Amino acid sequence: MTGSGVLVVIAIIVVVGWWLNVQWHPYRRCPSCKGGRKNSGSTSMRWGRCGRCGGRGSVRRFGAGPGPPSPPSGPGGSHE
């Protein structure tokens, strides 16, 4: 195997490993609030939610896909 062939094999192994890691761990800590769930401008008078994660403290990682499907809406909602 040549040097470039070895590099291609190593690159494929790294990409597959990253993809598997993203599938097993699709969420990461929010980079804006650093998992604290509050925005950086919060004061003791008003504890605002983080605008990036919506107060969850985590965001989807790149490559994780769109996320789980949303639950059906309440009574009178569309039931397909």
C-alpha atoms as a printed R data frame, in Angstrom:
   type eleno elety resid chain resno       x      y      z
1  ATOM     1    CA   MET     A     1   0.000  0.000  0.000
2  ATOM     2    CA   THR     A     2   1.351  3.428 -0.863
3  ATOM     3    CA   GLY     A     3   1.515  6.408  1.478
4  ATOM     4    CA   SER     A     4  -1.566  8.031 -0.032
5  ATOM     5    CA   GLY     A     5  -3.501  4.762  0.284
6  ATOM     6    CA   VAL     A     6  -2.702  4.606  3.984
7  ATOM     7    CA   LEU     A     7  -3.862  8.203  4.417
8  ATOM     8    CA   VAL     A     8  -7.153  7.423  2.682
9  ATOM     9    CA   VAL     A     9  -7.771  4.414  4.926
10 ATOM    10    CA   ILE     A    10  -6.968  6.462  8.050
11 ATOM    11    CA   ALA     A    11  -9.283  9.266  6.869
12 ATOM    12    CA   ILE     A    12 -12.123  6.792  6.302
13 ATOM    13    CA   ILE     A    13 -11.630  5.299  9.784
14 ATOM    14    CA   VAL     A    14 -11.672  8.770 11.371
15 ATOM    15    CA   VAL     A    15 -14.825  9.833  9.494
16 ATOM    16    CA   VAL     A    16 -16.679  6.607 10.358
17 ATOM    17    CA   GLY     A    17 -15.632  6.932 14.013
18 ATOM    18    CA   TRP     A    18 -16.838 10.547 14.135
19 ATOM    19    CA   TRP     A    19 -20.149  9.609 12.490
20 ATOM    20    CA   LEU     A    20 -20.760  6.788 14.993
21 ATOM    21    CA   ASN     A    21 -19.951  9.130 17.880
22 ATOM    22    CA   VAL     A    22 -22.450 11.698 16.567
23 ATOM    23    CA   GLN     A    23 -25.135  9.016 16.244
24 ATOM    24    CA   TRP     A    24 -24.597  7.837 19.828
25 ATOM    25    CA   HIS     A    25 -24.236 11.350 21.285
26 ATOM    26    CA   PRO     A    26 -26.315 13.724 19.087
27 ATOM    27    CA   TYR     A    27 -26.372 16.591 21.607
28 ATOM    28    CA   ARG     A    28 -23.555 18.787 22.840
29 ATOM    29    CA   ARG     A    29 -23.347 21.532 25.421
30 ATOM    30    CA   CYS     A    30 -24.678 24.851 24.143
31 ATOM    31    CA   PRO     A    31 -21.741 27.095 23.179
32 ATOM    32    CA   SER     A    32 -23.636 30.297 24.078
33 ATOM    33    CA   CYS     A    33 -24.668 29.528 27.665
34 ATOM    34    CA   LYS     A    34 -22.122 26.693 28.148
35 ATOM    35    CA   GLY     A    35 -24.898 24.440 29.434
36 ATOM    36    CA   GLY     A    36 -26.016 26.971 32.062
37 ATOM    37    CA   ARG     A    37 -29.423 27.482 30.369
38 ATOM    38    CA   LYS     A    38 -29.402 31.268 30.949
39 ATOM    39    CA   ASN     A    39 -28.348 33.969 28.556
40 ATOM    40    CA   SER     A    40 -25.183 35.932 29.227
41 ATOM    41    CA   GLY     A    41 -27.144 39.136 29.903
42 ATOM    42    CA   SER     A    42 -29.228 37.678 32.730
43 ATOM    43    CA   THR     A    43 -29.340 39.547 36.001
44 ATOM    44    CA   SER     A    44 -30.742 38.654 39.385
45 ATOM    45    CA   MET     A    45 -33.890 40.589 38.488
46 ATOM    46    CA   ARG     A    46 -34.544 38.688 35.274
47 ATOM    47    CA   TRP     A    47 -33.249 35.198 34.529
48 ATOM    48    CA   GLY     A    48 -33.650 34.909 30.765
49 ATOM    49    CA   ARG     A    49 -33.391 31.713 28.781
50 ATOM    50    CA   CYS     A    50 -30.555 31.248 26.342
51 ATOM    51    CA   GLY     A    51 -31.588 32.275 22.847
52 ATOM    52    CA   ARG     A    52 -29.570 29.578 21.115
53 ATOM    53    CA   CYS     A    53 -30.760 26.482 22.989
54 ATOM    54    CA   GLY     A    54 -34.053 27.852 24.329
55 ATOM    55    CA   GLY     A    55 -33.042 27.104 27.917
56 ATOM    56    CA   ARG     A    56 -32.292 23.399 27.360
57 ATOM    57    CA   GLY     A    57 -28.534 23.710 27.816
58 ATOM    58    CA   SER     A    58 -27.736 21.519 24.795
59 ATOM    59    CA   VAL     A    59 -27.856 21.760 21.011
60 ATOM    60    CA   ARG     A    60 -27.724 19.176 18.205
61 ATOM    61    CA   ARG     A    61 -24.259 18.374 16.883
62 ATOM    62    CA   PHE     A    62 -23.351 18.876 13.236
63 ATOM    63    CA   GLY     A    63 -24.267 15.735 11.336
64 ATOM    64    CA   ALA     A    64 -26.755 14.474 13.925
65 ATOM    65    CA   GLY     A    65 -29.734 14.929 11.617
66 ATOM    66    CA   PRO     A    66 -32.962 16.814 12.160
67 ATOM    67    CA   GLY     A    67 -33.811 15.291 15.535
68 ATOM    68    CA   PRO     A    68 -36.739 13.261 16.803
69 ATOM    69    CA   PRO     A    69 -40.157 13.883 15.217
70 ATOM    70    CA   SER     A    70 -42.385 16.332 17.026
71 ATOM    71    CA   PRO     A    71 -45.364 14.866 18.892
72 ATOM    72    CA   PRO     A    72 -48.787 15.229 17.274
73 ATOM    73    CA   SER     A    73 -50.624 18.426 18.134
74 ATOM    74    CA   GLY     A    74 -53.426 18.393 20.680
75 ATOM    75    CA   PRO     A    75 -57.128 17.782 20.060
76 ATOM    76    CA   GLY     A    76 -58.185 18.795 16.570
77 ATOM    77    CA   GLY     A    77 -54.638 18.492 15.247
78 ATOM    78    CA   SER     A    78 -53.720 16.538 12.193
79 ATOM    79    CA   HIS     A    79 -53.509 12.788 12.732
80 ATOM    80    CA   GLU     A    80 -51.905 11.116  9.774
